[in-house]
Amino acid sequence: MNISRRAFMGTVGAAVLSEAAFGRDFPGGTRKQPNVLFIITDQQSFWTLGQYGGQLPGTPNIDSIGRRGATFRNFFVTSAVCTPSRGCYMTGRFPHAHGAYHNGLPLNPDEFTLGHLFENAGYETGYAGKWHLDGKNDPTWPDWIPDSRSFGFQDHQWMYNQGHWKRIIERPTEWPDNRSVAMFGSQPYISPRPDGRPDEEYDVAKPGEYFTNWLADKAIEFIERPRQKSFFYVLSFPDPHQPYSVEDPYASMFAPKDMKLPVTFHQKNLPAWAAEKQKKEDLPSEGVTCPDDPRREEIFRKRKTQYLGEVKCIDDNVGRVLKTLSDRGLLQNTMIIFCSDHGDYMGEHGIYYKNNLYEPAHHVGMMMCWPGRIAPGTNVNQCVANVDLLPTLAGLLSLTTSGREQGRDASALLHGDAGNWEDVAFIHKDDFSQSGIFTESWELGLARDGDSVLFDRKNDLLQIHNLYHEPAHAAVVKELTARTIQHNRKVNCPALTWLEKL
């Protein structure tokens, strides 16, 4: 929803400064628009963040964004897979609508993105890091995004399609390409290649060559560039996604013996879709093919130390970027957004990675600060989703959208005005075989091939007790199923073909 500047200011209340006191203007005014920095990570669970009660690894820099502004306590990604989730953030549209509903599929070429939103408003736009919305490419080498597919991002020199690189050498002499960098580590090793690119095995990136640090350097270079316009910049870290590997000192910062097993690590009687996921991902590359293999615990503890190390490295680099903004006098006139494309089960229910119906894959951290406009310490408790980001930013900044967005403008929630906000978020699985809904109290997950679930979000935080077939909860299942079908009908989702048969 597009709201007028007058309507927006009317929702702000006493906690927000007047425009004169703030010393800047919205688009169309005479003073400078705020800069906007959007930081997104890959597969970072909300429990890694101090703002959400996380004890390890310690994320003071990321947490400062929430302390200085708002923390969204019930923020969900619509599809817990990299490509469709990133498409939702970028377009404000559901996966089947923006076209990139599965990893390996490209964004529709006519999509209106955050890049266009800010470019049209006169911003200098830029992007560094993982994009993952350009379809398939060679997964062992970066595919740099060309002008023709940059979707409104003017500075896209360091915008690449996919890969989880762990080491980078800038301006190499042996393997030149159009960006003069060599990148290593989409997998734990690089296989020999007929074109002569490197074949190298490693466990830890070499000092000074870790990709997270390099991307933060590129963001800092962009911020420090002289300019007349305000900027919108996306800093997209490809960590803490697997392979779980990080440079020292982060690689040895946490001890395996201190990593506690999730309560549900040895959970039995899983839904069929979860049991199948466990079977597929149960560490066959490490010689573990049985859920009862005792080595699973050892491998989990090692993986978690590296995962936490990756998060700590990200936090330190976020701190470097924030310090640059502060040193250059830009912090007070910069809106900062932090989020992730989805979570990582990291051993919960005995599984890893993402996708499917359990909440840890969908529920992610989201923080946003804008000095003078969003009151410090704000908590947004309503259910908000990644499809809501584009319309929310448009509402906050009075920017003009394409009108095609399917998400909702949540800007009023940042100032305590819930109004008629529908307190829900929906699930769209990447192959349309699962669908569902989150509310304040419930999660309903519907599975085309069986084993649907209903979890009590207030009394069963670990999602151990499936209430879907319990007679006492039949009315809840009926109501939430109807709401899920109604939503899918409204947005014309392909999942309707089986949902309407329930």
Secondary structure, 3 states (H helix, E strand, C coil): CCCCHHHHHHHHCCCCCCHHHHCCCCCCCCCCCCEEEEEEECCCCHHHCHHHCCCCCCCHHHHHHHHCCEEEEEEECCCCCHHHHHHHHHHCCCHHHHCCCCCCCECCCCCCCHHHHHHHCCCEEEEEEECCCECCCCCCCCCECCHHHCCCCCEEEEEECCCCCCEEEECCCCCCCCCCEEEECCCCECCCCCCCCCCCECCCCCCCCCHHHHHHHHHHHHHHCCCCCCEEEEEECCCCCCCCCCCCCHHHCCCHHHCCCCCCCCCCCCCHHHHHHHHHCCCHHHCCCCCCCCHHHHHHHHHHHHHHHHHHHHHHHHHHHHHHHHHCCCHHHEEEEEEECCCCCCCHHHCCCCCCCCHHHHECCEEEECCCCCCCCEEEEEEEEHHHHHHHHHHHHCCCCCCCCCCCCCHHHHHCCCCCCCCEEEEECCCCCEEEEEECCEEEEEECCCCCEEEECCCCCCCCCCCCCCHHHHHHHHHHHHHHHHHHHHHCCCCHHHHCCC
